[in-house]
Amino acid sequence: MAKGKDVRVRVILECTSCVRNVVNVNKESTGISRYITEKNRHNTPSRLELRKFCPYCYKHTIHGEIKK
């Protein structure tokens, strides 16, 4: 079976507010929160954004899909 045509693909979600804090060199943020999940390529062709808990920000933030 061909692996390139799978409907479900693994994606990495990264905290959008931590990325901005790392660029600004904020002392409070010590890392970037990332989650791994799966999405259906046919139902969600655009980039996925979910509201998840960030342990570095200590609150629920938007986590967006990034490239592998």
Backbone as a chain_set.jsonl record, in Angstrom:
{"seq": "MAKGKDVRVRVILECTSCVRNVVNVNKESTGISRYITEKNRHNTPSRLELRKFCPYCYKHTIHGEIKK", "coords": {"N": [[0.831, -1.187, 0.0], [0.42, 2.262, -0.695], [2.026, 4.846, 1.072], [1.963, 7.604, 0.792], [-0.541, 8.59, 0.106], [-2.294, 8.681, 2.225], [-5.243, 9.44, 4.094], [-5.497, 10.44, 6.696], [-3.259, 12.507, 8.389], [-0.313, 13.204, 10.33], [0.126, 16.045, 12.353], [1.869, 18.906, 13.687], [1.222, 21.007, 16.348], [1.816, 24.283, 17.384], [2.35, 26.675, 19.95], [1.132, 29.919, 19.499], [1.515, 32.296, 20.918], [3.814, 31.842, 22.46], [5.775, 31.687, 20.5], [5.939, 34.322, 19.658], [6.898, 35.457, 22.038], [9.44, 34.303, 22.291], [10.798, 35.49, 20.199], [10.861, 38.107, 21.124], [12.531, 37.783, 23.252], [11.68, 37.199, 25.938], [11.973, 36.849, 29.386], [10.27, 35.323, 30.977], [9.117, 33.247, 29.457], [10.193, 30.026, 28.834], [10.283, 28.156, 26.872], [8.747, 26.511, 23.998], [5.495, 25.522, 23.513], [4.323, 22.468, 22.23], [2.155, 20.287, 20.467], [1.204, 17.051, 19.232], [-0.922, 15.797, 16.79], [-3.581, 14.323, 14.805], [-5.054, 14.906, 11.579], [-7.758, 14.978, 9.218], [-7.066, 14.945, 5.909], [-8.765, 15.475, 3.736], [-11.125, 16.638, 4.812], [-10.131, 18.857, 6.201], [-8.362, 20.836, 4.597], [-6.942, 23.208, 4.918], [-4.667, 24.965, 7.18], [-4.563, 23.786, 10.535], [-5.988, 25.052, 13.543], [-6.114, 25.053, 16.979], [-7.434, 25.493, 20.293], [-5.465, 25.139, 22.956], [-3.915, 24.084, 26.092], [-1.142, 25.865, 27.286], [1.803, 25.131, 28.881], [3.876, 26.901, 29.379], [2.928, 29.505, 29.132], [0.948, 29.372, 30.971], [-1.828, 29.291, 30.459], [-4.783, 28.878, 28.349], [-4.202, 28.903, 24.936], [-4.044, 29.802, 21.416], [-3.055, 27.263, 19.291], [-1.249, 26.667, 16.454], [-0.902, 24.958, 13.301], [2.234, 23.732, 12.158], [4.968, 23.399, 9.802], [6.624, 20.277, 9.194]], "CA": [[0.0, 0.0, 0.0], [1.169, 3.506, -0.779], [1.9, 5.649, 2.28], [1.839, 9.015, 0.466], [-1.93, 8.965, -0.178], [-3.126, 8.488, 3.414], [-6.199, 10.508, 4.357], [-5.143, 11.044, 7.984], [-1.846, 12.863, 8.476], [0.117, 13.739, 11.617], [0.5, 17.455, 12.308], [2.418, 19.465, 14.915], [0.613, 22.277, 16.729], [2.755, 25.076, 18.175], [1.724, 27.828, 20.604], [1.417, 31.146, 18.752], [1.996, 33.364, 21.794], [5.192, 31.522, 22.859], [6.655, 32.014, 19.373], [6.149, 35.772, 19.717], [7.709, 35.766, 23.213], [10.818, 33.896, 22.047], [11.386, 36.506, 19.333], [11.087, 39.284, 21.954], [13.449, 37.351, 24.307], [11.017, 37.383, 27.213], [12.582, 35.987, 30.4], [9.262, 34.452, 31.572], [8.901, 32.08, 28.611], [11.406, 29.219, 28.771], [10.195, 27.2, 25.781], [7.615, 26.597, 23.089], [4.582, 24.398, 23.701], [3.966, 21.774, 20.989], [1.307, 19.097, 20.553], [1.13, 16.252, 18.009], [-2.264, 15.262, 16.598], [-3.866, 13.911, 13.436], [-6.188, 15.563, 10.939], [-8.21, 14.399, 7.971], [-6.599, 15.823, 4.838], [-9.879, 15.839, 2.853], [-12.058, 17.514, 5.511], [-9.439, 20.056, 6.665], [-7.19, 21.055, 3.744], [-6.185, 24.366, 5.388], [-3.914, 24.74, 8.41], [-5.398, 23.55, 11.698], [-5.744, 25.874, 14.727], [-6.894, 24.595, 18.124], [-7.165, 26.176, 21.554], [-4.9, 24.139, 23.857], [-3.23, 24.647, 27.252], [0.302, 26.053, 27.147], [2.402, 25.123, 30.215], [4.818, 28.007, 29.521], [2.122, 30.721, 29.316], [0.012, 29.052, 32.053], [-3.205, 29.583, 30.065], [-5.194, 28.315, 27.062], [-3.838, 29.771, 23.816], [-4.209, 29.23, 20.082], [-1.935, 26.474, 18.779], [-1.395, 26.547, 15.014], [-0.15, 23.897, 12.629], [3.505, 24.141, 11.576], [5.576, 22.433, 8.894], [7.515, 19.309, 9.858]], "C": [[0.873, 1.248, 0.0], [0.951, 4.346, 0.481], [1.67, 7.12, 1.979], [0.411, 9.492, 0.282], [-2.843, 8.769, 1.028], [-4.029, 9.685, 3.637], [-5.849, 11.215, 5.663], [-3.64, 11.282, 8.042], [-1.542, 13.403, 9.867], [0.551, 15.177, 11.44], [1.03, 17.878, 13.679], [1.774, 20.82, 15.145], [1.561, 23.0, 17.671], [2.057, 26.31, 18.722], [2.124, 29.108, 19.871], [1.933, 32.256, 19.655], [3.42, 33.094, 22.285], [6.174, 31.874, 21.755], [6.95, 33.501, 19.376], [7.03, 36.15, 20.898], [9.167, 35.387, 23.02], [11.517, 34.923, 21.168], [11.721, 37.758, 20.144], [12.055, 39.009, 23.105], [12.872, 37.688, 25.683], [11.582, 36.39, 28.223], [11.571, 35.0, 30.989], [9.067, 33.174, 30.774], [10.21, 31.305, 28.468], [11.381, 28.227, 27.619], [8.997, 27.441, 24.908], [6.784, 25.336, 23.262], [4.221, 23.803, 22.339], [3.14, 20.544, 21.308], [1.354, 18.381, 19.213], [-0.267, 15.657, 17.94], [-2.408, 14.813, 15.149], [-5.031, 14.703, 12.898], [-6.519, 14.825, 9.651], [-7.882, 15.377, 6.849], [-7.736, 16.303, 3.938], [-10.842, 16.823, 3.521], [-11.437, 18.836, 5.933], [-8.201, 20.303, 5.806], [-6.339, 22.246, 4.203], [-5.454, 24.02, 6.686], [-4.856, 24.687, 9.62], [-4.994, 24.485, 12.835], [-6.681, 25.415, 15.832], [-6.489, 25.382, 19.361], [-6.735, 25.111, 22.556], [-4.211, 24.836, 25.033], [-1.736, 24.713, 26.996], [0.924, 26.082, 28.546], [3.4, 26.262, 30.436], [4.097, 29.332, 29.74], [1.169, 30.583, 30.5], [-1.415, 29.462, 31.729], [-3.505, 28.886, 28.741], [-4.903, 29.328, 25.964], [-4.122, 29.058, 22.504], [-2.921, 28.519, 19.678], [-2.18, 26.252, 17.29], [-0.498, 25.464, 14.438], [1.124, 24.475, 12.011], [3.977, 23.059, 10.62], [6.49, 21.508, 9.667], [8.946, 19.574, 9.501]], "O": [[1.935, 1.277, 0.622], [-0.188, 4.534, 0.909], [1.208, 7.839, 2.864], [0.169, 10.699, 0.301], [-4.06, 8.697, 0.862], [-3.626, 10.823, 3.394], [-5.896, 12.443, 5.738], [-2.847, 10.378, 7.778], [-2.41, 13.992, 10.511], [1.262, 15.503, 10.489], [0.685, 17.283, 14.7], [1.773, 21.678, 14.262], [2.053, 22.418, 18.638], [1.252, 26.926, 18.023], [3.309, 29.355, 19.647], [2.72, 33.088, 19.203], [4.169, 34.045, 22.507], [7.289, 32.313, 22.036], [8.085, 33.908, 19.126], [7.836, 37.074, 20.785], [10.052, 36.074, 23.532], [12.7, 35.201, 21.364], [12.739, 38.403, 19.895], [12.369, 39.925, 23.865], [13.505, 38.378, 26.483], [11.658, 35.197, 27.929], [11.971, 33.934, 31.458], [8.869, 32.111, 31.364], [11.219, 31.86, 28.033], [12.364, 27.518, 27.405], [8.305, 28.45, 25.049], [7.299, 24.222, 23.171], [3.86, 24.528, 21.411], [3.391, 19.848, 22.292], [1.522, 19.017, 18.173], [-0.747, 15.077, 18.915], [-1.465, 14.914, 14.363], [-5.902, 15.13, 13.657], [-5.676, 14.14, 9.072], [-8.368, 16.509, 6.845], [-7.683, 17.422, 3.426], [-11.327, 17.746, 2.867], [-12.14, 19.843, 6.016], [-7.089, 20.008, 6.245], [-5.144, 22.295, 3.913], [-5.606, 22.923, 7.222], [-5.818, 25.45, 9.707], [-3.805, 24.694, 13.075], [-7.898, 25.388, 15.651], [-5.365, 25.872, 19.469], [-7.542, 24.275, 22.962], [-3.952, 26.039, 24.978], [-1.132, 23.741, 26.544], [0.604, 26.976, 29.33], [3.737, 26.558, 31.582], [4.601, 30.196, 30.458], [0.639, 31.584, 30.981], [-2.141, 29.928, 32.607], [-2.601, 28.367, 28.087], [-5.316, 30.484, 26.057], [-4.405, 27.86, 22.483], [-1.837, 29.102, 19.718], [-3.214, 25.704, 16.91], [0.528, 25.107, 15.017], [1.108, 25.556, 11.422], [3.457, 21.943, 10.622], [7.068, 21.901, 10.679], [9.84, 18.864, 9.963]]}, "num_chains": 1, "name": "protein.A"}
